[in-house]
Amino acid sequence: MKKTILISLIAVLFISACGKNNGDLTKKKNFKAENKKETALVVMVENVQLRSLDKFVRATGKLQGINDVNVLSKVSGTIVEKYKGLGDWVEKDEAIGRIDNAEYQNQLDQANAAMMAAEAGLEMAKISMNAADKLYNNQQISENEYLQSKSNLKNAQANYDGAKANVNIRKRALDNSMFVAPISGYIAELNLEIGDQISQGAIVAGIVNSDKMILKTGISESDIKYVKKNNLVSIEVNDKEIVGKVTGLGIRPATGSNNYPIEIIFDNKDNCLFPGMVVESNILAKTFQNVIFTSVDNLREKYDTNFVYIINDDNRAETRVVELGEQVRNFIIIKSGLNIGDRLVTDGIDSLSENSLVKARNGFNSK
């Protein structure tokens, strides 16, 4: 009996061991089969279509007001009045301040008095000359007396002309004691303090008209052929795009430079721009209409041949040899090799090979 039980137990253990081994083998086979299953690679694609591509020429420089002048003191003296402050708007011919001009007023008064005296002397000389003419014609005076009267008239005229010129000089000196704006604009610099001494030639104020701003800069030899007068130009300041246009273009490089001079004017009615700002401008040089283009990052090269990846209807990757056109910024025009509607791979390219199974997701077409 014991022997029978022992034989039965051995048989049960054997059957269990065989079942376990068969189960392990089945699992290994299933694992290998799963590993042989092809995994789809996730890529981003864009649909090829005809689009417009703008070519820009970039130019960097410092903005200036359309009018930017310094007011210089033409006389010396003590500042006694100040009519405007820093940042104020001033009209053309409006006074900013003045120096003590009492001495200049005295000199003008004296000059006016001297001119009046010279004018009276001139009148007397004219009367004497008229009388001498009559007397000489009637042979009542000698030739020497007649010539003396004539000489007296010339001297009187010279004295009057000199006195009048002196009045103009003194009047100009008095006028110069008042500092007057030569243009309309904002006071960008002001060196006036009541009681200070100012010397002739010193800068009194800087005045800038910033209703329009001008960018004076240069463009390279390779870009000059694309730029023409009246081309539109854009700059971005504080997330706001401001558009201007090319108003001047040199036909030879500026002295001491390899760049061709260019002037660009922007309207600044909203006062978003300030003199001295360094900006990067984009000059619209050319627009390519109805072309196929993509980022240069989407290109690959092998044996001097350029190609891209597209995704076919079976969701598999295909290489497509392309002929390249002009490069514009980070984009390249595709002259041939791509068709409208092709799904062009834009991300995940480096993980692909010919006939790779993919899961394509549409990205955004960027310009």
PyMOL commands that set and color helices and strands:
alter all, ss='L'
color gray80, all
select helices_A, chain A and resi 2-36+102-137+143-176+224-226+296-298+349-351
alter helices_A, ss='H'
color red, helices_A
select strands_A, chain A and resi 41-47+51-72+77-82+89-90+95-99+178-180+185-190+197-198+203-219+232-237+240-249+260-267+278-291+293-295+300-302+305-311+317-321+323-328+331-336+343-347+358-362
alter strands_A, ss='S'
color yellow, strands_A
deselect
rebuild
show_as cartoon
